Amino acid sequence: MKPVVLLVGRLPDVIQNVARQLEDLPIQWLGAHDRDEVARQLDAEPNIRCVVIGAGLDDKIRGDLIGIIAARRPDIPIHLKDRTSGPKGMAPFVRRVVAIEVLGEPVG
């Protein structure tokens, strides 16, 4: 069974594009776009190993999502993408997070 990573973003195609760019990784990708969808994914999938929240969401929404995730699944690391790298920075950011958090590759 592949580990699962939940990608949370503003646009569905962003999540699809990121998953497509990272299909070489041994990961099952789940996507969510809002509070309710994040809650459903957390409740339905026990194998989620980490969550990555994109920068396209408003800070208030990102804060709310962090609260939901932490309350439902305090065992899951949460990573927030920076805004300065833009949309093209999402896939490289997710790759680094997955390498460290899920695949256990050394930092460096």
C-alpha positions as CSV (number, residue, x, y, z in Angstrom):
1,M,0.0,0.0,0.0
2,K,1.4,3.4,-1.0
3,P,1.6,6.2,1.5
4,V,-1.0,8.9,0.9
5,V,-0.3,12.7,0.7
6,L,-3.2,15.1,0.8
7,L,-2.7,18.2,-1.4
8,V,-4.9,21.1,-0.6
9,G,-5.2,23.9,-3.2
10,R,-7.5,26.5,-4.7
11,L,-7.9,25.0,-8.2
12,P,-8.5,21.3,-9.1
13,D,-6.1,21.4,-12.0
14,V,-3.2,22.6,-9.7
15,I,-3.6,19.4,-7.7
16,Q,-3.9,17.2,-10.9
17,N,-0.9,18.9,-12.4
18,V,1.3,18.5,-9.3
19,A,0.3,14.8,-9.1
20,R,1.2,14.3,-12.7
21,Q,4.5,16.0,-12.3
22,L,5.3,13.8,-9.4
23,E,4.0,10.5,-10.7
24,D,7.5,9.0,-10.4
25,L,7.1,9.1,-6.6
26,P,5.6,6.0,-4.8
27,I,2.7,8.1,-3.5
28,Q,-1.0,8.0,-3.7
29,W,-2.2,11.6,-4.1
30,L,-5.5,12.9,-2.7
31,G,-6.8,16.4,-3.3
32,A,-9.0,18.8,-1.5
33,H,-10.2,22.3,-2.2
34,D,-12.1,23.4,0.8
35,R,-12.8,22.8,4.5
36,D,-15.5,20.1,4.0
37,E,-13.4,18.2,1.5
38,V,-10.4,18.2,3.8
39,A,-12.5,16.9,6.6
40,R,-13.9,14.1,4.4
41,Q,-10.5,13.1,3.2
42,L,-9.1,13.0,6.7
43,D,-12.0,10.9,8.0
44,A,-12.0,8.5,5.0
45,E,-8.3,7.8,4.5
46,P,-6.3,6.6,7.5
47,N,-3.0,6.3,5.6
48,I,-2.5,10.0,5.0
49,R,1.2,10.7,5.9
50,C,1.3,14.4,5.5
51,V,-0.7,17.4,4.1
52,V,0.6,20.2,1.9
53,I,-1.5,23.3,1.6
54,G,-0.9,25.5,-1.4
55,A,-0.2,29.3,-1.3
56,G,-3.2,30.2,-3.4
57,L,-5.6,30.0,-0.4
58,D,-6.2,33.0,1.8
59,D,-4.3,33.0,5.1
60,K,-7.6,32.8,7.1
61,I,-8.6,29.7,5.2
62,R,-5.2,28.2,5.6
63,G,-5.3,28.8,9.3
64,D,-8.8,27.2,9.5
65,L,-7.5,24.2,7.6
66,I,-4.6,23.8,9.9
67,G,-7.0,23.8,12.9
68,I,-9.2,21.1,11.2
69,I,-6.3,18.9,10.4
70,A,-4.7,19.2,13.8
71,A,-7.9,18.5,15.6
72,R,-8.8,15.5,13.5
73,R,-5.4,14.0,12.9
74,P,-2.7,15.5,15.2
75,D,-0.3,12.8,13.9
76,I,-0.1,14.3,10.4
77,P,2.6,16.9,9.6
78,I,1.2,20.0,7.8
79,H,3.3,22.0,5.3
80,L,2.4,25.4,3.9
81,K,3.9,26.4,0.6
82,D,5.4,29.9,0.3
83,R,3.9,32.5,-2.0
84,T,7.1,33.8,-3.5
85,S,7.8,30.8,-5.6
86,G,4.5,31.0,-7.4
87,P,2.4,28.2,-8.8
88,K,5.4,26.6,-10.5
89,G,7.0,26.2,-7.1
90,M,4.3,23.8,-5.8
91,A,5.6,20.5,-7.4
92,P,9.3,21.1,-6.3
93,F,8.0,22.0,-2.8
94,V,5.8,18.9,-2.6
95,R,8.7,16.7,-3.8
96,R,11.0,18.0,-1.0
97,V,8.3,17.5,1.6
98,V,7.5,14.0,0.5
99,A,11.2,13.0,0.2
100,I,11.8,14.1,3.9
101,E,8.4,13.4,5.6
102,V,7.2,10.3,3.7
103,L,10.2,8.6,2.1
104,G,12.7,9.4,4.9
105,E,15.4,10.7,2.7
106,P,18.1,12.7,4.5
107,V,18.0,16.5,4.5
108,G,20.7,18.2,2.5
